[in-house]
Amino acid sequence: MPFSVPLPKMGHKHTRERRLHCDTLSGKSSRTIEKFTAFERQADVLVDEKNFKKADRKLRKALTCLFEIHGKYTPHPDVAKIQTKLGYVQEKLHDKRKSLHYLERALLTWRQLNSNYLDDPDDKIAYLITDLCRCWRKFGDNEKAVEYGEDAVTMREQLFSSHRNSQTCLSLAYAHYNLGKSYCYPQGDLRKALEHLKRASWCLDEISHHSLFSNKLRDETPMIRFKAKVYTSIGECHKDCGELVLAMNYTKLAFQLFKIVHGANSTHRDITTVLQLMVVIERRVKREVMKR
């Protein structure tokens, strides 16, 4: 995924979800259950290997098994998870229609599930809304992306208010980042883009410095890279607004963070992209100086 909350892995994270899973599967064909488990495991391995065509086939077979177990029109957490994975795989296969179809179906499935069986239904719904925002933006419909992005930010702010920790703060940062990026298009509102991108930056600063967050993230490298991406986007927005000094300042900050992640001599795409942006800004600055 270009950038998003991590794709859900196999298994059931929460106790009540596990109980729902076991209660629902009891008395069903053990062979079908085993087939589903095998297909999902195989798909996860194929995704890691970037063999998305084969992963798609395995996930479709896994979904068919779930329909045999639970019924085609019965919402279930496993169905939503497989639909989410199919949306991700179809995105990698560049099939816009199918990717959005599966993500929309997964969102509908989570919304249909009885919240009594789930520990955090709002978190899963907010995750999918954030991902739909990102996908609509990637596929070129920024207005639709903004619509989903606004909903995602609202949900994430509510979740952060009730559960203030590093993970809810990071998820809020993702939501603001995706919404900010969604406003960055020719007819978009660059001021709103900057507002949300800087809110994402604030969230990341909170995780790094706020004493309330005792549960720090285990691996901070992805967060550092994310912060660099946020700074890059802020720099781009300031450039497009003609605020070249601010644009260069944020771009340099991004460059320093990318060097921490990839190494000072790396030719990683992150670093080459930000260097190209710095060149564009420097040229704009020189043109402005020559006009005076």
VOPAGU-2260 file (C-alpha; in pm, 1 decimal, decimal comma):
REM VOPAGU-2260
SITE   aa  ch    i         X         Y         Z
SITE  MET   A    0       0,0       0,0       0,0
SITE  PRO   A    1     137,2     343,7     -83,4
SITE  PHE   A    2      43,0     466,8     258,0
SITE  SER   A    3    -220,4     360,3     499,1
SITE  VAL   A    4    -294,5     199,2     827,9
SITE  PRO   A    5    -139,8    -153,1     822,2
SITE  LEU   A    6    -350,3    -419,0     652,8
SITE  PRO   A    7    -520,0    -648,6     905,5
SITE  LYS   A    8    -338,8    -978,7     949,3
SITE  MET   A    9    -480,0   -1321,2    1017,1
SITE  GLY   A   10    -638,9   -1407,9    1344,9
SITE  HIS   A   11    -868,6   -1232,0    1588,2
SITE  LYS   A   12    -723,5    -957,7    1796,6
SITE  HIS   A   13   -1003,3    -919,9    2045,2
SITE  THR   A   14   -1161,8   -1168,0    2283,0
SITE  ARG   A   15   -1521,2   -1105,8    2187,9
SITE  GLU   A   16   -1436,3   -1136,6    1819,9
SITE  ARG   A   17   -1272,6   -1472,5    1889,4
SITE  ARG   A   18   -1581,5   -1582,3    2080,7
SITE  LEU   A   19   -1805,9   -1476,8    1793,8
SITE  HIS   A   20   -1578,1   -1662,1    1553,8
SITE  CYS   A   21   -1584,7   -1986,0    1756,1
SITE  ASP   A   22   -1957,2   -1973,7    1831,7
SITE  THR   A   23   -2044,0   -1915,9    1468,5
SITE  LEU   A   24   -1818,5   -2188,2    1332,8
SITE  SER   A   25   -1924,4   -2457,4    1578,6
SITE  GLY   A   26   -2110,5   -2737,2    1403,8
SITE  LYS   A   27   -1996,4   -2627,4    1058,4
SITE  SER   A   28   -1786,6   -2828,7     820,3
SITE  SER   A   29   -1437,6   -2850,2     969,5
SITE  ARG   A   30   -1301,0   -2918,7     624,8
SITE  THR   A   31   -1436,8   -2588,8     489,2
SITE  ILE   A   32   -1293,8   -2405,6     788,9
SITE  GLU   A   33    -952,7   -2563,8     728,2
SITE  LYS   A   34    -969,9   -2470,9     361,0
SITE  PHE   A   35   -1052,1   -2110,0     448,5
SITE  THR   A   36    -760,3   -2091,2     692,6
SITE  ALA   A   37    -520,9   -2241,2     437,8
SITE  PHE   A   38    -632,9   -2008,0     158,4
SITE  GLU   A   39    -593,1   -1699,7     379,0
SITE  ARG   A   40    -246,9   -1805,7     494,6
SITE  GLN   A   41    -138,2   -1873,6     137,9
SITE  ALA   A   42    -274,3   -1534,5      29,6
SITE  ASP   A   43     -82,2   -1355,0     305,8
SITE  VAL   A   44     241,9   -1520,2     192,3
SITE  LEU   A   45     172,8   -1431,7    -172,0
SITE  VAL   A   46     104,0   -1067,6     -78,2
SITE  ASP   A   47     437,5   -1054,1     105,6
SITE  GLU   A   48     597,8   -1193,2    -211,0
SITE  LYS   A   49     408,6    -929,3    -417,9
SITE  ASN   A   50     240,6   -1202,4    -621,8
SITE  PHE   A   51     -92,9   -1022,1    -623,1
SITE  LYS   A   52    -264,0   -1219,1    -900,7
SITE  LYS   A   53    -226,0   -1547,5    -715,1
SITE  ALA   A   54    -311,5   -1377,5    -384,7
SITE  ASP   A   55    -634,6   -1253,0    -541,9
SITE  ARG   A   56    -731,6   -1607,8    -641,9
SITE  LYS   A   57    -658,7   -1742,7    -293,6
SITE  LEU   A   58    -857,2   -1464,6    -126,0
SITE  ARG   A   59   -1155,0   -1525,7    -354,9
SITE  LYS   A   60   -1147,0   -1892,1    -258,4
SITE  ALA   A   61   -1124,6   -1794,7     108,7
SITE  LEU   A   62   -1427,4   -1567,4      67,2
SITE  THR   A   63   -1622,2   -1848,1    -100,6
SITE  CYS   A   64   -1544,3   -2073,1     198,0
SITE  LEU   A   65   -1673,7   -1806,3     435,5
SITE  PHE   A   66   -1996,7   -1776,8     238,7
SITE  GLU   A   67   -2037,9   -2154,8     266,9
SITE  ILE   A   68   -1979,2   -2137,0     643,5
SITE  HIS   A   69   -2181,2   -1828,7     737,0
SITE  GLY   A   70   -2408,3   -1766,8     439,5
SITE  LYS   A   71   -2356,9   -1511,1     165,5
SITE  TYR   A   72   -2560,8   -1236,5     330,4
SITE  THR   A   73   -2457,5   -1284,6     693,9
SITE  PRO   A   74   -2208,7   -1020,7     815,1
SITE  HIS   A   75   -1904,1   -1160,6     991,8
SITE  PRO   A   76   -1563,5   -1015,6    1093,5
SITE  ASP   A   77   -1374,5   -1267,4     878,8
SITE  VAL   A   78   -1578,9   -1166,6     573,1
SITE  ALA   A   79   -1494,4    -800,1     631,2
SITE  LYS   A   80   -1123,3    -879,9     671,9
SITE  ILE   A   81   -1105,4   -1081,3     350,4
SITE  GLN   A   82   -1297,8    -811,1     162,5
SITE  THR   A   83   -1047,3    -554,5     291,0
SITE  LYS   A   84    -754,5    -767,1     175,4
SITE  LEU   A   85    -917,9    -813,4    -165,0
SITE  GLY   A   86    -954,9    -436,1    -192,8
SITE  TYR   A   87    -584,4    -395,6    -122,0
SITE  VAL   A   88    -482,9    -664,5    -373,3
SITE  GLN   A   89    -707,8    -518,1    -645,2
SITE  GLU   A   90    -550,4    -180,0    -583,1
SITE  LYS   A   91    -209,0    -337,1    -641,2
SITE  LEU   A   92    -347,4    -488,3    -962,2
SITE  HIS   A   93    -462,0    -136,7   -1063,7
SITE  ASP   A   94    -829,0    -233,4   -1082,7
SITE  LYS   A   95   -1003,1      76,7    -947,4
SITE  ARG   A   96   -1356,7     -58,6    -973,3
SITE  LYS   A   97   -1289,3    -386,7    -794,0
SITE  SER   A   98   -1068,7    -228,8    -527,4
SITE  LEU   A   99   -1332,8      24,9    -430,5
SITE  HIS   A  100   -1605,7    -239,6    -454,1
SITE  TYR   A  101   -1437,8    -467,5    -200,1
SITE  LEU   A  102   -1350,3    -182,9      36,8
SITE  GLU   A  103   -1707,8     -53,2      22,1
SITE  ARG   A  104   -1838,3    -405,0      89,6
SITE  ALA   A  105   -1602,0    -441,7     385,0
SITE  LEU   A  106   -1722,3    -108,5     525,1
SITE  LEU   A  107   -2084,5    -218,6     488,2
SITE  THR   A  108   -2007,8    -552,1     657,3
SITE  TRP   A  109   -1850,1    -383,3     960,8
SITE  ARG   A  110   -2144,5    -145,4     986,4
SITE  GLN   A  111   -2390,0    -435,2     977,9
SITE  LEU   A  112   -2217,0    -623,7    1258,1
SITE  ASN   A  113   -2368,5    -598,1    1602,2
SITE  SER   A  114   -2137,4    -381,1    1813,5
SITE  ASN   A  115   -2203,9    -608,9    2114,4
SITE  TYR   A  116   -1973,2    -867,0    1956,9
SITE  LEU   A  117   -1687,2    -628,4    1880,2
SITE  ASP   A  118   -1445,3    -441,7    2102,4
SITE  ASP   A  119   -1376,8    -154,7    1862,9
SITE  PRO   A  120   -1618,9    -143,1    1566,3
SITE  ASP   A  121   -1564,8     232,3    1526,3
SITE  ASP   A  122   -1189,8     180,1    1486,3
SITE  LYS   A  123   -1240,8     -68,9    1203,1
SITE  ILE   A  124   -1495,8     154,2    1032,2
SITE  ALA   A  125   -1266,4     456,7    1063,7
SITE  TYR   A  126    -978,7     249,9     921,0
SITE  LEU   A  127   -1179,9     161,4     611,5
SITE  ILE   A  128   -1311,7     514,9     562,9
SITE  THR   A  129    -953,3     645,0     579,8
SITE  ASP   A  130    -845,1     385,5     324,3
SITE  LEU   A  131   -1135,8     470,1      94,0
SITE  CYS   A  132   -1029,0     835,5     113,9
SITE  ARG   A  133    -677,1     736,4       8,2
SITE  CYS   A  134    -798,3     510,3    -271,9
SITE  TRP   A  135   -1041,0     763,1    -419,7
SITE  ARG   A  136    -757,8    1018,5    -415,1
SITE  LYS   A  137    -519,4     774,1    -581,2
SITE  PHE   A  138    -776,8     695,1    -849,9
SITE  GLY   A  139    -828,5    1064,6    -923,4
SITE  ASP   A  140   -1161,1    1151,8    -759,3
SITE  ASN   A  141   -1048,7    1409,7    -504,0
SITE  GLU   A  142   -1400,0    1531,6    -426,4
SITE  LYS   A  143   -1504,4    1181,2    -324,3
SITE  ALA   A  144   -1179,6    1146,2    -130,1
SITE  VAL   A  145   -1252,9    1466,3      62,3
SITE  GLU   A  146   -1600,4    1336,6     146,6
SITE  TYR   A  147   -1458,8    1017,7     299,8
SITE  GLY   A  148   -1165,9    1205,5     451,3
SITE  GLU   A  149   -1388,7    1443,2     646,1
SITE  ASP   A  150   -1581,2    1147,4     789,9
SITE  ALA   A  151   -1258,5     970,2     882,4
SITE  VAL   A  152   -1117,4    1273,2    1064,5
SITE  THR   A  153   -1441,7    1318,7    1258,9
SITE  MET   A  154   -1440,7     954,8    1371,8
SITE  ARG   A  155   -1070,7     955,3    1456,0
SITE  GLU   A  156   -1102,3    1272,7    1661,9
SITE  GLN   A  157   -1383,5    1112,3    1862,3
SITE  LEU   A  158   -1179,6     795,4    1916,8
SITE  PHE   A  159    -872,7     996,0    2018,0
SITE  SER   A  160   -1077,7    1200,3    2265,2
SITE  SER   A  161   -1204,2     886,7    2438,0
SITE  HIS   A  162    -879,3     685,0    2415,8
SITE  ARG   A  163    -574,3     910,6    2421,5
SITE  ASN   A  164    -276,4     693,0    2333,3
SITE  SER   A  165      -4,2     672,6    2071,2
SITE  GLN   A  166    -198,9     442,0    1839,2
SITE  THR   A  167    -519,1     650,7    1829,6
SITE  CYS   A  168    -304,4     961,9    1781,7
SITE  LEU   A  169    -117,7     797,7    1492,3
SITE  SER   A  170    -446,5     691,7    1332,0
SITE  LEU   A  171    -571,6    1049,4    1363,6
SITE  ALA   A  172    -251,6    1166,7    1194,2
SITE  TYR   A  173    -316,9     926,4     903,8
SITE  ALA   A  174    -671,2    1060,1     867,9
SITE  HIS   A  175    -555,7    1424,7     861,8
SITE  TYR   A  176    -275,4    1338,7     618,4
SITE  ASN   A  177    -507,3    1166,5     372,3
SITE  LEU   A  178    -761,5    1447,4     392,7
SITE  GLY   A  179    -490,2    1707,9     348,7
SITE  LYS   A  180    -354,9    1528,3      41,8
SITE  SER   A  181    -709,0    1504,4     -95,3
SITE  TYR   A  182    -733,1    1884,3    -102,0
SITE  CYS   A  183    -406,5    1906,8    -302,3
SITE  TYR   A  184    -538,7    1916,6    -657,8
SITE  PRO   A  185    -578,7    2198,3    -915,0
SITE  GLN   A  186    -926,2    2302,3    -795,0
SITE  GLY   A  187    -859,2    2207,4    -435,2
SITE  ASP   A  188    -833,4    2425,5    -127,3
SITE  LEU   A  189    -461,8    2449,1     -47,8
SITE  ARG   A  190    -525,3    2631,3     278,8
SITE  LYS   A  191    -741,3    2344,1     401,0
SITE  ALA   A  192    -476,1    2104,7     276,9
SITE  LEU   A  193    -214,5    2284,0     486,7
SITE  GLU   A  194    -445,3    2291,0     787,2
SITE  HIS   A  195    -490,8    1913,4     785,8
SITE  LEU   A  196    -130,7    1833,1     697,6
SITE  LYS   A  197      -9,4    2046,7     988,0
SITE  ARG   A  198    -261,5    1874,8    1215,7
SITE  ALA   A  199    -104,7    1544,9    1109,1
SITE  SER   A  200     236,9    1686,4    1197,1
SITE  TRP   A  201     105,3    1798,9    1537,0
SITE  CYS   A  202     -25,0    1447,5    1608,0
SITE  LEU   A  203     316,2    1299,6    1533,2
SITE  ASP   A  204     482,8    1556,3    1759,6
SITE  GLU   A  205     239,4    1457,7    2035,4
SITE  ILE   A  206     344,5    1093,9    2004,3
SITE  SER   A  207     713,5    1186,9    2022,7
SITE  HIS   A  208     696,6    1434,0    2308,9
SITE  HIS   A  209     375,5    1398,3    2509,1
SITE  SER   A  210     429,6    1245,0    2851,0
SITE  LEU   A  211      73,2    1104,7    2856,8
SITE  PHE   A  212     164,5     849,1    2591,8
SITE  SER   A  213     343,4     589,3    2799,7
SITE  ASN   A  214     275,0     319,2    2538,2
SITE  LYS   A  215     528,3     427,3    2277,3
SITE  LEU   A  216     531,8     263,4    1935,3
SITE  ARG   A  217     763,4     -38,0    1918,5
SITE  ASP   A  218     926,9      65,0    1593,8
SITE  GLU   A  219     949,7     436,7    1532,7
SITE  THR   A  220    1109,6     410,5    1186,9
SITE  PRO   A  221     776,6     397,9     996,6
SITE  MET   A  222     659,4     700,5    1195,5
SITE  ILE   A  223     976,0     894,1    1107,8
SITE  ARG   A  224     921,1     814,7     739,3
SITE  PHE   A  225     557,4     917,0     770,9
SITE  LYS   A  226     658,7    1246,7     930,9
SITE  ALA   A  227     899,3    1307,2     643,3
SITE  LYS   A  228     614,7    1244,6     398,0
SITE  VAL   A  229     396,9    1490,1     587,7
SITE  TYR   A  230     673,8    1753,9     575,2
SITE  THR   A  231     719,8    1690,0     202,1
SITE  SER   A  232     348,7    1744,0     139,0
SITE  ILE   A  233     348,2    2061,5     349,4
SITE  GLY   A  234     646,1    2184,0     148,4
SITE  GLU   A  235     465,7    2112,9    -178,3
SITE  CYS   A  236     157,0    2301,5     -61,0
SITE  HIS   A  237     359,4    2605,0      45,7
SITE  LYS   A  238     534,7    2596,2    -293,7
SITE  ASP   A  239     200,6    2595,0    -475,0
SITE  CYS   A  240      88,9    2886,4    -254,9
SITE  GLY   A  241     401,6    3078,8    -355,3
SITE  GLU   A  242     545,0    3067,1      -2,3
SITE  LEU   A  243     887,8    2952,9    -107,1
SITE  VAL   A  244    1082,1    3009,5     215,5
SITE  LEU   A  245     837,5    2792,8     411,6
SITE  ALA   A  246     836,9    2539,6     126,9
SITE  MET   A  247    1215,5    2505,1     141,0
SITE  ASN   A  248    1221,2    2484,4     521,4
SITE  TYR   A  249     976,1    2194,7     533,3
SITE  THR   A  250    1140,9    2019,0     240,1
SITE  LYS   A  251    1479,1    2033,6     413,7
SITE  LEU   A  252    1323,8    1888,8     729,5
SITE  ALA   A  253    1180,2    1605,8     520,9
SITE  PHE   A  254    1519,6    1542,2     361,3
SITE  GLN   A  255    1688,9    1513,8     701,5
SITE  LEU   A  256    1429,0    1262,9     823,8
SITE  PHE   A  257    1449,6    1054,6     507,2
SITE  LYS   A  258    1827,0    1033,2     555,0
SITE  ILE   A  259    1768,5     891,3     904,0
SITE  VAL   A  260    1538,4     625,5     760,1
SITE  HIS   A  261    1726,1     531,4     442,4
SITE  GLY   A  262    2084,3     637,3     511,3
SITE  ALA   A  263    2276,2     948,1     406,0
SITE  ASN   A  264    2391,1     801,2      72,8
SITE  SER   A  265    2070,1     624,7     -19,2
SITE  THR   A  266    1916,4     660,3    -365,1
SITE  HIS   A  267    1574,4     558,6    -235,5
SITE  ARG   A  268    1278,8     710,9    -416,6
SITE  ASP   A  269    1181,5     908,2    -104,0
SITE  ILE   A  270    1513,8    1092,0    -112,1
SITE  THR   A  271    1525,2    1148,2    -488,3
SITE  THR   A  272    1169,1    1282,5    -480,0
SITE  VAL   A  273    1240,3    1534,3    -205,7
SITE  LEU   A  274    1566,1    1640,5    -375,4
SITE  GLN   A  275    1376,3    1704,5    -698,3
SITE  LEU   A  276    1126,9    1915,3    -502,4
SITE  MET   A  277    1413,5    2116,3    -350,7
SITE  VAL   A  278    1553,3    2182,7    -700,0
SITE  VAL   A  279    1212,6    2307,6    -820,4
SITE  ILE   A  280    1181,5    2539,6    -519,5
SITE  GLU   A  281    1536,9    2673,1    -564,6
SITE  ARG   A  282    1462,6    2753,8    -929,8
SITE  ARG   A  283    1144,8    2934,6    -828,1
SITE  VAL   A  284    1340,2    3134,0    -568,5
SITE  LYS   A  285    1603,1    3234,1    -826,6
SITE  ARG   A  286    1333,0    3348,1   -1070,4
SITE  GLU   A  287    1173,4    3557,4    -795,9
SITE  VAL   A  288    1509,0    3718,9    -714,6
SITE  MET   A  289    1574,9    3800,0   -1080,4
SITE  LYS   A  290    1240,3    3976,4   -1110,0
SITE  ARG   A  291    1331,5    4223,2    -836,6
